[in-house]
Amino acid sequence: MTRVPSDVDERRVPASGAPRGLDAAAYAAVGLSAALTLLIGLLGPSAMVPGLPGPSWQPPYSLNLRPDGHLVIAMAAGAIVLGGLGLAAALRSRWGPDPRWLLAAGCTAAALAAFLPPSGSADHLNYAAYGRLVTLGHDPYAVTPAALPGDPVTGAVEEWAGVTSVYGPVATAVQALASLAGGDSVRLTVSVMAAFNAAAFIGTALLLHRFTRADADLQRRAALLWAANPLLLYHLAAGMHVDTLAVACMVAALMARGAGSGLLLGVGIGVKLNAGLVALGPAWELRRSPGRLAVVAGTATATVLAVYGVAGPHVLDQLGAASKKVSLGTPWQLVKLGLQALSGPGAYTAWIQAGSLLLLAVLAWLLLRAAPHHTAPAVAAVMVVAWLFAAPYALPWYDGLAFALLAMASWPALEGFMVARVTILSLGYLPAREAMRPEDLLWLKTLVRERVVPWSLLALTLALLWWAARAGARARRRPASAAPRP
């Protein structure tokens, strides 16, 4: 639908010649982070890697060494810290390898991760269970995995056995296909889902590489922001979160035209409803072309109504409940504790929902004023970044959508905030799998996740507001002739 801007900040143009020591260190940190992530899965079941019932000859494969929980959590912390620091430095570097090498390395890592057991959380066990419910004739939006405790697949769910599906009908369809192929085997079911996930991750990387083909530096940044991004390899490739499917649809939608764009937007919303924020990008870009806008909007709306209509009357039940939740790692957890102390349990919900909407509106307005251009990817990035910083419930793997959009938007100034955000939030979920965390590491939850991370993200949000306000003011003072071309 849109092309990446060809004007690049002159300070970002890569220098020729050999890399400096800091440049080499940055890319080495990125590579080491990715290697640690893959090694966690290769070692087999642990505090970071749930065991997968099923015949051992079936994929995914591991060494089955069952390493100590302290070791793998330390490895994960190292992967996150190295990944965050290395990525931030690599994005600021004036030197970089050929973007094709970064693309190949990232895609290879994602492909390898598909053959290893997923790590970081146990969400993939939920995915397998919801797919299993469909194949057994149950509605995963009305029936929980706990309703079939004796089943070999639904019985493997760890932490969310009593919760119905919160995922969109398209995600559920993929989970059901994997269940049809995997049958009674959790291993094989997860392996099929991992293949879908890897295909989506690699497909997105290739689309972004093509989208930025006009400029080698933009291609390099796109590869760093997605394919070779060690934090996304950690969460989306090795973690196998369903968000990868939604990102692939949305990136493809922004590159398509007409009804094709609308169809892909609808399918992406069918994976996760909040991905619909991306649709505001094409809507903005097409606002002066009512006919084209009507085609895209009409196709997207029809697709969403079709996929959610087929899913039945309970498809939005869990989403309604989830919209009132506050995750421990967001700054809203601090607000929640304060309001509970003043007015008791339960009274905080309406205030936090109203506050988050106000923050979303303010952030979106400030970021729009600060945006270097108003292409569809840039406007979509504004809305998604504003939502991520304003949402009361957010997890680190949600940030993948913002990174993909920033790769298309060519907005280096905003990338640092997202790298900092996902690094901080990732450290708060070590591991996201609560069931097997060693008891003496409970402080990772009570101190890091519930205290350090919310305060750190609050400071980062205030910094983003301050930066966006100043950048927007400077943009308004800039002479029209100096403004970047749209």
Secondary structure, 3 states (H helix, E strand, C coil): CCCCCCCCCHHHCCCCCCCCHHHHHHHHHHHHHHHHHHHHHHHCCCCCCCCCCCCCCCCCCCCCCCCCHHHHHHHHHHHHHHHHHHHHHHHHCCCCCCHHHHHHHHHHHHHHHHCCCCCCCCHHHHHHHHHHHHHCCCCCCCCCHHHCCCCCCHHHCCCCCCCCCCCCHHHHHHHHHHHHHHCCCHHHHHHHHHHHHHHHHHHHHHHHHHHCCCCHHHHHHHHHHCCCCHHHHHHHHCCCCCHHHHHHHHHHHHHCCHHHHHHHHHHHHHHCHHHHHHHHHHHHHCCCCHHHHHHHHHHHHHHHHHHHHHCCCCCCHHHHHHCCCCCCCCCHHHHHHHHHHHHCCCCHHHHHHHHHHHHHHHHHHHHHHHCCCCCHHHHHHHHHHHHHHHCCCCCHHHHHHHHHHHHHHCCHHHHHHHHHHHHHHHHCCCCCCHHHCCHHHCHHHHHHHHHHHHHHHHHHHHHHHHHHHHHHHHHHHCCHHHCCCC
